[in-house]
Amino acid sequence: MDDYWELLRNFEVKKRTIDADSDELVTYKVPFKMLEFVLELKPATLKQVI
């Protein structure tokens, strides 16, 4: 559950710091545990999930 809160917190920080007029790419970190969880629910490759 901690990973979920971290995900939300990181999203809020990114959302507040992004400039809508910028063409710059945005990097977003997803906790590895969240990816493991998704892969358990949906058997696929990591590339397909992302």
C-alpha positions in Angstrom: 0.0 0.0 0.0 3.0 2.3 0.6 3.9 2.0 -3.1 0.4 3.2 -4.0 0.7 6.3 -1.9 4.2 7.0 -3.3 2.8 6.7 -6.8 0.1 9.2 -6.0 2.5 11.6 -4.3 5.0 11.5 -7.2 2.2 12.1 -9.6 1.0 15.2 -7.7 4.5 16.6 -7.6 4.9 16.1 -11.4 1.5 17.5 -12.1 2.4 20.7 -10.2 5.9 21.2 -11.8 5.0 20.6 -15.5 4.8 23.6 -17.7 2.0 23.2 -20.2 3.8 25.3 -22.8 6.9 23.1 -22.7 7.8 20.4 -25.2 10.1 18.8 -22.7 9.6 15.1 -22.0 8.3 14.1 -18.5 9.9 11.3 -16.7 7.8 9.5 -14.1 9.0 6.8 -11.8 6.8 3.9 -11.0 7.7 1.7 -8.0 8.9 -1.7 -9.1 6.4 -3.4 -6.8 3.6 -1.8 -8.7 4.9 -3.2 -12.0 5.2 -6.6 -10.4 1.6 -6.4 -9.2 0.4 -5.5 -12.7 2.4 -8.3 -14.3 0.8 -10.7 -11.9 -2.7 -9.5 -13.0 -1.9 -9.4 -16.7 0.8 -11.8 -17.9 2.7 -9.9 -20.5 6.2 -8.5 -21.1 7.3 -5.4 -19.2 7.4 -3.5 -22.5 3.7 -4.4 -23.3 2.6 -3.3 -19.8 4.3 0.1 -20.0 
